Amino acid sequence: MSDSSTSPVPPTTSAADPVPLMDPQRVYPSWGPDAERAVVDVLRSHCYVKGPQVAAFEEAFAQHTGVAHAVAVDSCTDALFLVLRAVLSRRPPEQREVILPPFTFVATASAVVNAGGVPVFADIDPDTWNLAPSAVAANLSERTAAVVPVHIFGSPADVPAIRRVLCDAGSDAFVLEDAAQAIAATLEGRRAGALADAGTFSFYPSKNLAAVGDGGVVTTDDDILAARVRALRDHGQTRKMYDHEDVGTNSRMDEIQAAVLRLKLEQLDAWTHQRRAVAARYDAAFADLPLAGQRVLPDAESVYHLYSVRTPERDALRAGLQEARIGCGVYYPVPLHRQTCFGGDDAAESCPEADALSAEVLALPCFPGMVDAEVERVTAVVRSLLAE
């Protein structure tokens, strides 16, 4: 581990300094020097794929999540695709609908299509911004093969309620968590990725646990599913080289990414604590403002991959923050049922809550290493803009 000489050094700020939406460089001193040495070790080992670093990372991640298996792959998009490929291939073509929310990144739905499924967009809860269990019930049919709740912005979706909907309907639909933004989030004492039949995570460089490139992982307690995903990620090989029981793909995580992620996983709890501390200060500072925050479920803890608010005055607030050189962003401006590839502007008015949220949502700076002066500046500017 790094010594005290590599601990993060808070930046010196003034009222005129910009505040970024995120700044991964802030925490680099706490993991970078160790990672640099680990990368050199991998280079000198000449073992770059299917080696000990990936195996060790899978073991550590499974333990962290509280599941039997973690299968490392090269992106969360592939993690979603590989699980859905394994699930949908067991269903006849007329029973391959997958229910998912439209308020998410496009990869959630594109993985469904690429795996041979049919995306069915079900609306979100207006308060949690996650897939509404009532919308799952309304869209459930004998054609439903799977449901994919997304833990948007790191706040857990109501997976137990979705499971009750399926149980009440006598459905055997597979439940797959898209936990791309939710590593270390919890619900009822269990971590995201351990709440359903399987989970998927992203290690894209902007994520709470970030690789130095792309990376993803599948989590599950299902021995058969884990074995299937392990085979599919490696060209369908199972018993030995050049013995392909299925047509798979090349979706292996490389040793360098695994080595870096193993080190950063040790820092994750501390970084998550910092995100939650910033979010708590925002919650208190904005309590009397005409802003709506994302409601976190009872018995749940968000990891605040993004701290977002919603307001009908979103565009004016964004313009004011940009003028004050405070980072902000709109995630997501166009819900998936409005995307050209899934129907475009002619889509039916089937998801009004997602439409409304996309027009009002705005992400504010919230990241590990953010200093008090920056939090105070963001809250002061937001308050002044909304007072105008």
Secondary structure in CASP SS format (residue, H / E / C, confidence):
PFRMAT SS
TARGET T0000
AUTHOR 0000-0000-0000
METHOD secondary structure of the structure
MODEL  1
M C 1.00
S C 1.00
D C 1.00
S H 1.00
S H 1.00
T H 1.00
S C 1.00
P C 1.00
V C 1.00
P C 1.00
P C 1.00
T C 1.00
T C 1.00
S C 1.00
A C 1.00
A C 1.00
D C 1.00
P C 1.00
V E 1.00
P C 1.00
L C 1.00
M C 1.00
D C 1.00
P H 1.00
Q H 1.00
R H 1.00
V H 1.00
Y H 1.00
P H 1.00
S H 1.00
W H 1.00
G H 1.00
P H 1.00
D H 1.00
A H 1.00
E H 1.00
R H 1.00
A H 1.00
V H 1.00
V H 1.00
D H 1.00
V H 1.00
L H 1.00
R H 1.00
S H 1.00
H C 1.00
C C 1.00
Y C 1.00
V E 1.00
K C 1.00
G C 1.00
P H 1.00
Q H 1.00
V H 1.00
A H 1.00
A H 1.00
F H 1.00
E H 1.00
E H 1.00
A H 1.00
F H 1.00
A H 1.00
Q H 1.00
H H 1.00
T H 1.00
G C 1.00
V C 1.00
A C 1.00
H E 1.00
A E 1.00
V E 1.00
A E 1.00
V E 1.00
D C 1.00
S C 1.00
C H 1.00
T H 1.00
D H 1.00
A H 1.00
L H 1.00
F H 1.00
L H 1.00
V H 1.00
L H 1.00
R H 1.00
A H 1.00
V H 1.00
L H 1.00
S C 1.00
R C 1.00
R C 1.00
P C 1.00
P H 1.00
E H 1.00
Q H 1.00
R C 1.00
E E 1.00
V E 1.00
I E 1.00
L E 1.00
P C 1.00
P C 1.00
F C 1.00
T C 1.00
F C 1.00
V C 1.00
A H 1.00
T H 1.00
A H 1.00
S H 1.00
A H 1.00
V H 1.00
V H 1.00
N H 1.00
A C 1.00
G C 1.00
G C 1.00
V E 1.00
P E 1.00
V E 1.00
F E 1.00
A C 1.00
D C 1.00
I E 1.00
D C 1.00
P C 1.00
D C 1.00
T C 1.00
W C 1.00
N C 1.00
L E 1.00
A C 1.00
P H 1.00
S H 1.00
A H 1.00
V H 1.00
A H 1.00
A H 1.00
N H 1.00
L C 1.00
S C 1.00
E C 1.00
R C 1.00
T E 1.00
A E 1.00
A E 1.00
V E 1.00
V C 1.00
P C 1.00
V E 1.00
H C 1.00
I H 1.00
F H 1.00
G H 1.00
S C 1.00
P C 1.00
A C 1.00
D C 1.00
V H 1.00
P H 1.00
A H 1.00
I H 1.00
R H 1.00
R H 1.00
V H 1.00
L H 1.00
C H 1.00
D H 1.00
A H 1.00
G C 1.00
S C 1.00
D C 1.00
A C 1.00
F E 1.00
V E 1.00
L E 1.00
E E 1.00
D E 1.00
A C 1.00
A C 1.00
Q C 1.00
A C 1.00
I C 1.00
A C 1.00
A C 1.00
T E 1.00
L E 1.00
E C 1.00
G C 1.00
R E 1.00
R E 1.00
A C 1.00
G C 1.00
A C 1.00
L C 1.00
A C 1.00
D C 1.00
A E 1.00
G E 1.00
T E 1.00
F E 1.00
S E 1.00
F C 1.00
Y C 1.00
P C 1.00
S C 1.00
K C 1.00
N C 1.00
L C 1.00
A C 1.00
A C 1.00
V C 1.00
G C 1.00
D C 1.00
G C 1.00
G E 1.00
V E 1.00
V E 1.00
T E 1.00
T E 1.00
D C 1.00
D C 1.00
D H 1.00
I H 1.00
L H 1.00
A H 1.00
A H 1.00
R H 1.00
V H 1.00
R H 1.00
A H 1.00
L H 1.00
R C 1.00
D E 1.00
H C 1.00
G C 1.00
Q E 1.00
T C 1.00
R C 1.00
K C 1.00
M C 1.00
Y C 1.00
D C 1.00
H E 1.00
E C 1.00
D C 1.00
V C 1.00
G C 1.00
T C 1.00
N E 1.00
S C 1.00
R E 1.00
M C 1.00
D E 1.00
E H 1.00
I H 1.00
Q H 1.00
A H 1.00
A H 1.00
V H 1.00
L H 1.00
R H 1.00
L H 1.00
K H 1.00
L H 1.00
E C 1.00
Q C 1.00
L H 1.00
D H 1.00
A H 1.00
W H 1.00
T H 1.00
H H 1.00
Q H 1.00
R H 1.00
R H 1.00
A H 1.00
V H 1.00
A H 1.00
A H 1.00
R H 1.00
Y H 1.00
D H 1.00
A H 1.00
A H 1.00
F C 1.00
A C 1.00
D C 1.00
L C 1.00
P C 1.00
L C 1.00
A E 1.00
G E 1.00
Q C 1.00
R C 1.00
V C 1.00
L C 1.00
P C 1.00
D C 1.00
A E 1.00
E E 1.00
S C 1.00
V C 1.00
Y C 1.00
H C 1.00
L C 1.00
Y E 1.00
S E 1.00
V E 1.00
R E 1.00
T C 1.00
P C 1.00
E C 1.00
R H 1.00
D H 1.00
A H 1.00
L H 1.00
R H 1.00
A H 1.00
G H 1.00
L H 1.00
Q H 1.00
E H 1.00
A C 1.00
R C 1.00
I E 1.00
G C 1.00
C C 1.00
G E 1.00
V C 1.00
Y C 1.00
Y C 1.00
P C 1.00
V C 1.00
P C 1.00
L H 1.00
H H 1.00
R H 1.00
Q C 1.00
T H 1.00
C H 1.00
F H 1.00
G C 1.00
G H 1.00
D H 1.00
D H 1.00
A C 1.00
A C 1.00
E C 1.00
S C 1.00
C C 1.00
P H 1.00
E H 1.00
A H 1.00
D H 1.00
A H 1.00
L H 1.00
S H 1.00
A C 1.00
E C 1.00
V E 1.00
L E 1.00
A E 1.00
L E 1.00
P C 1.00
C C 1.00
F C 1.00
P C 1.00
G C 1.00
M C 1.00
V C 1.00
D H 1.00
A H 1.00
E H 1.00
V H 1.00
E H 1.00
R H 1.00
V H 1.00
T H 1.00
A H 1.00
V H 1.00
V H 1.00
R H 1.00
S H 1.00
L H 1.00
L H 1.00
A H 1.00
E C 1.00
END
